[in-house]
């Protein structure tokens, strides 16, 4: 699901930013960036500890 959301959001950002800059839409760079971004998000999510914090 992380990849789907990253793909949709990066593609939307790519389209909107390209429209503002008057650049034609290119699908491949957005797909590559979404894969990289989803891997970063998954790695960051797995790096957080699952233990509860002790209440002092």
C-alpha positions in Angstrom: 0.0 0.0 0.0 2.9 2.3 0.7 4.1 2.0 -2.9 0.6 2.7 -4.3 0.3 5.9 -2.2 3.8 7.0 -3.1 3.2 6.3 -6.7 0.0 8.3 -6.8 1.3 11.3 -4.9 4.6 11.5 -6.8 2.8 11.2 -10.1 0.4 14.0 -9.1 3.3 16.2 -8.0 5.2 15.5 -11.2 2.1 16.4 -13.3 1.3 19.6 -11.4 4.9 20.8 -11.2 5.3 20.1 -14.9 2.1 21.9 -15.8 3.2 25.0 -13.8 6.7 25.0 -15.4 5.1 24.3 -18.9 7.1 21.0 -19.2 5.5 18.0 -20.9 4.5 15.1 -18.6 6.9 12.2 -18.5 5.9 9.1 -16.7 9.2 7.3 -16.1 11.0 9.8 -13.8 7.9 9.9 -11.5 7.7 6.1 -11.3 11.4 5.9 -10.5 11.2 8.5 -7.8 8.1 6.9 -6.3 10.0 3.5 -6.0 12.9 5.2 -4.3 10.6 7.2 -2.0 8.5 4.2 -1.0 11.7 2.2 -0.1 12.9 5.2 2.1 9.5 5.3 3.8 9.4 1.5 4.4 13.0 1.6 5.8 12.2 4.5 8.1 9.0 2.8 9.3 10.9 -0.4 10.1 13.6 1.4 12.0 11.3 2.7 14.7 11.2 0.6 17.8 8.0 -1.3 18.5 8.4 -1.3 22.3 6.3 1.0 24.5 8.1 3.7 26.3 8.5 3.2 30.0 6.5 5.7 32.1 8.6 7.2 34.9 
